[in-house]
Amino acid sequence: WVTEVFNSQVCEQLNAWLAGYESILKQMTSKIFNWFIHTMIVYHVKHVFTKIESMKDDDDSADDESSDEESSDEESS
């Protein structure tokens, strides 16, 4: 048996996000639906990665500022 591991919380969040497009999706043909879902997921993943990168950048800059403060405190002592 091969078991696949996936993050169910992420799946729930994605489904909740897609639920906002339910009225649009119900009116689509299957081909357009498949294209639309694929495109929306690609854009969503790019958006999430951008947010993660910006959070990392914010954390890095906060770490740099705290290390600058520590070094200036050591110099003044």
LINHU-V958216 format. One record per residue. RES is the residue in one small letter. PHI is phi in radians with two decimals (none if undefined). BURIAL is b if it has 9 or more other C-alpha atoms within 8 Angstrom, else e. Layout:
res-><RES:RES>
phi-><PHI:PHI>
burial-><BURIAL:BURIAL>
//
This chain:
res-><w:v:t:e:v:f:n:s:q:v:c:e:q:l:n:a:w:l:a:g:y:e:s:i:l:k:q:m:t:s:k:i:f:n:w:f:i:h:t:m:i:v:y:h:v:k:h:v:f:t:k:i:e:s:m:k:d:d:d:d:s:a:d:d:e:s:s:d:e:e:s:s:d:e:e:s:s>
phi-><none:-1.78:-1.88:-1.85:-1.80:-2.52:-1.55:-1.19:-1.14:-1.13:-1.08:-1.12:-1.14:-1.12:-1.11:-1.12:-1.13:-1.20:-1.06:-1.17:-1.81:-0.98:-1.13:-1.23:-1.13:-1.11:-1.61:-1.62:-1.29:-1.12:-1.17:-1.17:-1.02:-1.06:-1.11:-1.09:-1.07:-1.03:-1.11:-1.12:-1.16:-1.06:-1.11:-1.12:-1.09:-1.05:-1.10:-1.12:-1.10:-1.10:-1.11:-1.11:-1.09:-1.18:-1.17:-1.12:-1.09:-1.11:-1.14:-1.12:-1.20:-1.17:-1.14:-1.10:-1.14:-1.21:-1.24:-1.14:-1.15:-1.13:-1.19:-1.24:-1.16:-1.18:-1.19:-1.37:-1.37>
burial-><e:e:e:e:e:e:e:e:e:e:e:e:e:e:e:e:e:e:e:e:e:e:e:e:e:e:e:e:e:e:e:e:b:e:e:e:e:e:e:e:e:e:e:e:e:e:e:e:e:e:e:e:e:e:e:e:e:e:e:e:e:e:e:e:e:e:e:e:e:e:e:e:e:e:e:e:e>
//
